[in-house]
Amino acid sequence: MYVTLYRKWRPQRFEDVVGQNEIVKILRNSIKLNRISHAYLFCGPRGTGKTSVARILAKALNCENGPIDTPCQNCYMCESITRGTNMDVMEIDAASNRGIDDIRELRERVKLSPVQGRFKVYIIDEVHMLTGEAFNALLKTIEEPPSHTVFVLATTEPQKLPQTIISRCQRFDFKRIPEKLIAEKLKEETKAENIDIEDKALLRIAEASEGSLRDAESLLEQLLSYSENIIREEDVLNIIGRVSPEKIYEMFEILFDKEFSELINFLNNTSQSGIDFTELTKEVITYARDLFILKKSEENLNILKVIPIEDKNKYLPQAKKFTENFLLRIITAFEESLFEMRYILDPFLLFEITLLKLKNELLSPEVQSQISTKAPPATKIEIKKGEELNEWSKFLLYLKEKDFPTYILVAKTSFKQVDENVALIIFPKNQEFHFKNATKNDTWENKIHKNFILFSGKNILLNPKLEGKDEKEEEIKPKDRILSDKGIIDILNLFDATVQEVREIKEDKK
């Protein structure tokens, strides 16, 4: 009978486990030092090795040469656990055995001594599916089980477990497996199975698996039935509904150099190719991010996600065509579209509109002047008249990384300088809710005003204003005048203090 790849290549020794080195090291050392816990909790995304490590632990405890951190794989206990026929190692699916009666039955069996091995090991998969009553019934058993019993609870959603259960277990958090390790593991498997596959195809499978080795192996299995002689990158992209970096490269070339008509033709042809436009949007965001990295530095390119490092010389000229601000604008525009795609039936329509808007922005005189002018090297930001919008945009990007909730409040604002010491931050008419929340004292003074001063190195007073509320320049309040004094700002920063109230003291003339 045919055995699928993920079952055939399931790890049988601790050495075979991929991407969970810290967990493996702790478990092996606990066996060597005879510090075996009565209950373990394995948490983490699907396909990261939770159940496999639980079985290996069961073999390590019950191997005829053990307890040993390297099971022999040849004795009766090791072989029967591998086959799933050992009477002392029981795997329970909590999704289908989730009631209190199932747990009561388990509690009765726990009392019995092992039939063949040294320990009885209970592996409860998807333990978060148990009912509240079942958890209560299991609680005492997990807290004080017989000395010959070990529990291994596995779950993808640890937040659904009662804290009383979590506190009685040794918890291990399994991480998503890095794409590089998945690709290396798949290469080892394909070589052993005599499967011809391109290295780029392996990387694409690893990317699509989202850190799950089992998902990667399942996709590889699917590709074996799809491809005839050799699995190519194009085959992987067709199966998962994505496009190649070359296709996105072509799209960016048309966006920058060609006319609207050619962009529309490109979008029309793409819409008929059966591509998943939600996934394409993610790819475009990542591609623009890679171009930004290429533009900023040609070193440390190992962090590129879509653009192949070996082809960087092809993509570098394109990166230099776009300004840093416009690449960030592309990322922001498609991030917003990706969020909105969850609520519409036709993601292509939103993708098309976003791309056409970007093309229109790219043709604007302001952007064209930025493209034709060489950008100065990155230095400490200086606020200059005529560059207010660009500098405020840079601050917003800084705030987005530092404090995203605050950034949301001021993301749509614009910057208007009144004089050397005072500037207006203008909120659009439809942003009144954000205006009210942003202008609360603690938010505006501590999270926006103070951060802007630290970021820009200029003691500029920022006054919030709602567009259309008052077309005249607003009068500067006494409190704001005080906050424009550098000496007072330095004192406030020194003591991490804020100005709560300003009162005018009138002289008593007698």
C-alpha positions in Angstrom: 0.0 0.0 0.0 1.3 3.5 -0.9 2.4 5.6 2.0 2.3 9.4 1.7 5.5 11.4 2.0 4.6 13.1 5.3 4.0 9.7 6.9 7.0 8.0 5.3 9.3 10.8 6.4 7.8 11.5 9.8 10.8 12.0 12.3 11.6 8.9 14.3 14.5 10.2 16.3 15.2 13.5 18.1 17.9 14.1 15.5 15.3 14.1 12.7 13.2 16.9 14.1 13.5 20.1 12.0 13.5 23.6 13.4 12.9 22.8 17.1 16.4 22.6 18.4 15.8 24.2 21.8 12.8 21.9 22.6 14.7 18.8 21.5 17.7 19.8 23.6 15.6 20.3 26.8 13.8 17.0 26.3 17.0 15.0 25.7 18.7 16.5 28.7 15.7 15.8 30.9 15.9 12.2 29.9 19.7 12.0 30.5 19.4 13.6 33.9 16.3 11.6 34.8 14.2 14.7 35.3 11.1 13.5 33.4 8.0 15.5 34.0 4.6 13.9 34.6 2.9 16.2 32.0 4.0 18.1 29.0 2.1 20.7 26.9 3.2 21.0 23.3 1.8 24.2 21.6 2.4 25.6 18.2 1.1 25.8 14.6 0.1 22.8 12.6 2.8 20.6 11.0 5.6 21.8 13.2 6.3 18.4 14.9 4.2 18.3 18.1 2.8 14.8 17.7 6.1 13.4 16.2 8.1 14.7 19.2 5.5 13.2 21.6 6.0 9.8 19.9 9.8 10.1 20.0 9.6 10.9 23.7 7.4 7.8 24.3 10.0 5.7 22.5 12.9 7.3 24.5 11.1 6.5 27.8 10.1 2.9 26.8 13.1 1.7 24.7 14.6 -1.5 26.0 17.9 0.3 26.4 16.3 3.3 28.1 15.2 5.6 29.3 17.6 6.9 26.6 17.7 10.1 24.6 18.5 8.1 21.4 16.0 5.2 21.0 17.5 2.2 19.3 14.6 1.9 16.7 15.1 -1.9 16.6 13.6 -3.3 19.8 10.0 -4.4 20.1 9.0 -1.3 22.0 10.5 1.1 19.5 9.0 -0.7 16.5 5.5 -1.1 18.0 5.4 2.6 18.9 6.5 3.5 15.4 3.7 1.3 14.0 1.2 2.7 16.5 0.3 -0.7 18.0 1.9 -0.4 21.4 -0.6 -0.9 24.3 1.3 1.5 26.6 1.3 4.5 24.2 -2.2 5.8 23.6 -3.0 8.6 21.2 -6.4 10.2 21.9 -8.1 12.7 19.5 -9.7 15.2 21.8 -11.9 16.5 18.9 -13.9 13.2 18.9 -13.3 12.2 22.5 -14.1 15.4 24.2 -16.7 14.6 26.8 -16.5 14.0 30.5 -17.3 10.2 30.1 -14.2 9.8 27.8 -12.0 11.4 30.5 -13.5 9.3 33.3 -12.7 6.2 31.3 -9.1 7.5 30.8 -8.8 8.2 34.5 -9.7 4.5 35.3 -7.1 3.2 32.8 -4.4 5.5 34.1 -4.3 3.6 37.4 -3.3 0.4 35.7 0.4 -0.5 35.4 2.1 -0.6 32.0 1.6 -3.9 30.1 4.9 -4.0 28.2 6.9 -0.9 28.8 8.3 1.2 31.5 5.8 4.1 31.2 2.3 4.6 30.1 2.2 7.6 27.7 -1.0 9.4 26.9 -0.8 11.7 23.9 -3.9 13.9 23.8 -4.1 15.7 20.4 -6.0 19.0 20.0 -6.6 19.0 23.7 -8.3 22.5 23.5 -11.4 20.7 22.1 -12.2 19.1 25.5 -15.3 20.5 27.2 -15.1 22.4 30.5 -16.4 19.4 32.5 -13.8 17.2 30.8 -11.0 19.5 31.8 -12.2 19.5 35.4 -12.2 15.7 35.4 -8.7 15.6 33.9 -7.3 18.2 36.3 -6.5 16.1 39.3 -5.2 13.2 37.2 -2.7 15.5 35.5 -1.7 17.1 38.8 -0.9 13.8 40.6 -0.7 10.9 38.1 0.8 7.5 39.0 4.6 7.4 38.8 4.4 5.2 35.7 2.3 7.7 33.7 3.3 10.6 31.4 0.8 12.9 29.7 1.6 14.8 26.5 -1.0 17.4 25.6 -0.8 18.9 22.1 -2.7 21.9 20.8 -2.7 24.6 18.2 -4.7 26.9 20.4 -3.2 27.1 23.9 -5.2 30.2 24.7 -8.3 28.0 25.0 -6.9 25.9 27.7 -7.7 26.6 31.4 -4.8 28.1 33.3 -5.2 25.4 35.9 -4.2 22.8 33.2 -1.4 24.9 31.8 0.2 25.5 35.2 0.4 21.7 35.8 2.4 21.0 32.6 5.9 21.7 31.3 5.1 24.0 28.3 7.0 23.9 25.0 6.1 26.3 22.2 6.9 24.9 18.8 7.9 27.6 16.3 7.1 27.8 12.6 9.9 26.1 10.7 12.1 28.5 8.7 11.7 28.3 4.9 15.3 27.5 4.4 15.2 24.5 6.7 12.0 23.2 5.0 13.6 23.6 1.6 16.7 21.6 2.8 14.5 18.9 4.3 12.5 18.6 1.0 15.7 18.4 -1.0 16.9 15.5 1.2 13.6 13.7 0.7 13.3 14.3 -3.1 16.9 13.1 -3.5 16.1 9.9 -1.6 12.9 9.4 -3.6 14.7 10.1 -7.0 12.4 13.0 -7.7 13.7 15.7 -10.1 12.8 19.1 -8.8 14.3 22.6 -9.3 15.8 24.4 -6.3 13.5 27.4 -7.0 10.5 25.1 -6.9 11.7 23.8 -3.4 11.9 27.4 -2.2 8.4 28.2 -3.5 7.0 25.1 -1.8 8.6 26.2 1.5 7.2 29.7 1.1 3.7 28.4 0.5 3.8 26.0 3.5 3.9 29.0 6.0 6.3 27.2 8.3 4.5 23.8 8.3 6.7 20.9 7.1 3.7 18.6 6.8 1.9 21.1 4.5 5.1 21.3 2.4 5.3 17.5 2.0 1.6 17.4 1.1 2.1 20.0 -1.6 5.1 18.1 -2.9 2.9 15.0 -3.1 0.3 16.9 -5.1 3.0 18.2 -7.5 4.2 14.6 -8.1 0.8 13.9 -9.7 0.8 17.2 -11.6 4.3 17.3 -13.2 5.5 14.7 -15.7 9.3 14.6 -15.6 10.6 17.4 -13.4 8.9 19.7 -11.0 9.6 23.3 -12.0 8.9 26.6 -10.3 6.1 27.4 -12.7 4.3 24.1 -11.7 4.4 25.2 -8.0 3.1 28.7 -8.8 0.3 27.2 -11.0 -0.8 24.9 -8.2 -0.8 27.5 -5.4 -2.3 30.3 -7.7 0.7 32.7 -7.5 2.9 34.4 -10.0 6.6 34.5 -10.5 8.9 37.4 -9.5 9.4 37.9 -13.3 5.7 38.6 -13.7 5.6 41.1 -10.9 8.8 42.6 -12.4 7.0 43.1 -15.7 4.0 44.7 -13.8 6.3 47.2 -12.1 8.1 48.0 -15.4 4.7 48.8 -17.0 3.7 50.8 -14.0 6.8 53.0 -14.2 7.5 53.3 -18.0 4.4 52.5 -20.0 1.1 54.1 -20.8 -2.2 53.6 -19.1 -3.4 51.5 -22.0 -0.6 48.9 -21.6 -1.3 48.7 -17.9 -5.0 48.0 -18.5 -4.0 45.3 -21.1 -1.7 43.7 -18.6 -4.5 43.7 -15.9 -7.0 42.2 -18.4 -4.6 39.4 -19.3 -3.8 38.7 -15.7 -7.5 38.6 -14.7 -8.0 35.8 -17.2 -5.2 33.6 -16.0 -7.0 32.3 -12.9 -4.6 33.9 -10.4 -5.7 34.3 -6.7 -5.6 38.1 -6.4 -5.5 38.1 -2.7 -2.3 36.1 -2.9 -1.0 38.3 -5.7 -1.5 41.3 -3.5 0.6 39.7 -0.8 3.3 39.0 -3.4 3.3 42.6 -4.6 3.7 43.9 -1.1 6.6 41.6 -0.5 8.1 42.4 -3.9 7.9 46.2 -3.2 9.5 45.5 0.2 12.4 43.6 -1.5 12.9 46.5 -3.9 13.1 48.9 -1.0 15.8 46.7 0.6 17.7 46.6 -2.7 17.5 50.3 -3.0 18.7 51.0 0.6 21.5 48.4 0.6 23.1 45.8 -1.7 24.4 43.9 1.3 22.7 41.5 3.6 20.4 40.4 0.7 19.7 37.0 2.4 16.6 38.7 3.9 14.9 39.0 0.5 11.7 37.0 0.3 10.6 37.1 -3.4 13.4 38.4 -5.5 16.1 35.7 -6.0 19.5 36.8 -4.7 21.3 35.4 -7.7 19.2 37.6 -10.0 19.7 40.8 -8.0 21.5 42.6 -10.9 18.3 42.3 -12.9 16.1 43.8 -10.2 18.5 46.5 -9.0 17.9 48.9 -11.9 14.2 48.7 -11.3 14.7 49.4 -7.6 16.6 52.6 -8.5 13.8 53.9 -10.7 11.3 54.3 -7.8 11.8 56.7 -4.9 11.8 55.3 -1.4 8.6 57.2 -0.6 6.8 55.8 -3.6 7.8 52.2 -2.8 6.5 52.7 0.7 3.3 54.2 -0.9 2.9 51.0 -2.9 3.2 48.9 0.2 0.7 51.0 2.1 -1.8 51.1 -0.8 -1.8 47.3 -1.3 -1.9 46.7 2.5 -5.1 48.7 2.6 -6.5 46.8 -0.4 -5.6 43.5 1.2 -7.6 44.4 4.3 -10.6 45.4 2.3 -10.5 42.3 0.1 -11.9 40.3 3.0 -15.3 42.1 2.5 -15.7 42.0 -1.3 -16.6 39.3 -3.8 -14.2 40.4 -6.5 -10.6 41.0 -5.2 -9.4 41.7 -8.8 -11.5 44.9 -9.0 -9.9 46.3 -5.9 -6.4 45.2 -7.1 -7.0 46.9 -10.5 -8.3 50.2 -8.9 -5.3 50.3 -6.5 -2.8 49.8 -9.4 -4.5 52.4 -11.6 -4.5 54.9 -8.7 -0.7 54.3 -8.2 -0.1 54.8 -11.9 -2.0 58.1 -11.7 0.0 59.2 -8.7 3.2 58.3 -10.4 2.4 60.6 -13.3 1.8 63.6 -11.0 4.3 66.4 -11.3 5.3 66.2 -7.7 6.3 62.5 -7.9 8.0 63.1 -11.3 10.2 65.8 -9.8 11.2 63.5 -7.0 12.2 60.8 -9.5 14.3 63.2 -11.6 16.1 64.5 -8.6 18.7 62.4 -6.8 17.7 61.9 -3.2 20.2 63.1 -0.6 21.9 60.6 1.8 20.0 59.8 4.9 20.9 62.2 7.7 19.3 63.7 10.7 15.9 65.2 9.6 15.8 68.9 9.3 12.4 70.6 8.8 12.6 73.1 5.9 9.9 75.2 4.3 8.5 73.5 1.2 9.4 70.0 2.5 6.9 69.8 5.3 4.8 67.0 3.8 7.7 64.8 3.1 9.2 65.2 6.6 5.9 64.6 8.3 5.5 61.5 6.2 8.8 60.2 7.4 7.7 60.8 11.0 4.5 58.9 10.3 6.5 55.9 9.0 8.6 56.1 12.2 5.5 56.3 14.3 4.0 53.3 12.4 6.9 51.1 13.6 7.1 52.5 17.1 3.4 52.9 18.1 0.9 51.6 15.5 -2.3 52.4 17.3 -1.2 56.1 17.6 -0.1 56.1 14.0 -3.7 55.1 12.9 -5.0 58.3 14.5 -2.8 60.6 12.5 -2.2 58.5 9.3 -4.3 60.7 7.1 -3.1 64.1 8.4 -1.1 66.7 6.6 1.6 69.1 7.9 1.4 72.9 7.4 4.1 75.1 8.9 3.0 78.5 10.2 6.4 79.9 11.3 9.7 78.5 12.5 8.3 77.4 15.8 4.7 76.5 15.1 3.0 74.0 12.7 -0.6 72.9 12.0 -1.4 69.2 11.8 -4.6 69.1 9.7 -7.1 66.2 10.0 -9.5 65.6 7.0 -13.2 66.4 7.5 -14.1 62.7 7.7 -11.5 62.0 10.4 -13.3 63.8 13.3 -13.3 60.6 15.4 -9.5 60.3 15.0 -9.1 64.0 15.7 -10.9 63.7 19.0 -9.0 60.7 20.1 -5.6 62.1 19.0 -6.1 65.5 20.7 -6.5 64.0 24.2 -3.8 65.5 26.3 -1.9 62.3 27.1 -2.0 61.1 23.4 -1.1 64.3 21.7 1.5 65.6 24.1 3.3 62.4 25.0 2.8 60.1 22.0 2.8 62.6 19.1 4.3 66.0 20.1 7.1 64.6 22.2 8.0 61.9 19.7 8.0 64.4 16.8 10.5 66.6 18.8 12.7 63.6 19.5 12.5 62.3 15.9 13.1 65.6 14.1 15.5 67.3 16.6 13.5 70.5 16.2 11.4 72.1 18.9 8.3 72.8 16.7 4.9 73.2 18.4 2.3 71.0 16.7 -1.3 72.3 16.8 -4.0 69.8 15.7 -6.8 71.2 13.5 -9.9 69.6 11.9 -10.2 70.6 8.2 -13.1 73.0 7.5 -13.8 73.7 11.2 -12.0 77.1 11.1 -10.2 78.3 8.0 -8.3 80.9 10.0 -5.1 80.1 11.7 -6.0 79.1 15.3 -4.8 81.2 18.1 -1.9 79.6 20.0 -3.0 78.7 23.5 -0.9 79.7 26.6 -0.2 76.1 27.3 1.0 75.5 23.8 3.2 78.6 24.0 4.9 77.2 27.1 5.4 73.8 25.4 7.3 75.6 22.6 9.9 76.7 25.0 13.0 74.4 24.6 14.1 74.9 28.3 10.7 73.7 29.6 10.7 70.8 27.1 14.1 69.7 28.4 12.9 69.8 32.0 9.8 67.8 31.1 11.8 65.2 29.3 14.3 65.0 32.2 11.6 64.2 34.7 9.3 62.4 32.3 6.6 64.9 33.2 3.7 66.6 31.4 2.1 70.0 31.7 -1.5 69.5 33.1 -2.7 73.1 33.4 -1.5 76.7 32.8 -2.9 79.6 34.8 -2.3 83.3 34.2 -1.2 85.1 37.4 -2.3 88.8 37.4 -0.3 91.3 39.3 -2.1 92.9 42.2 -1.7 96.7 41.6 -1.9 98.7 44.8 
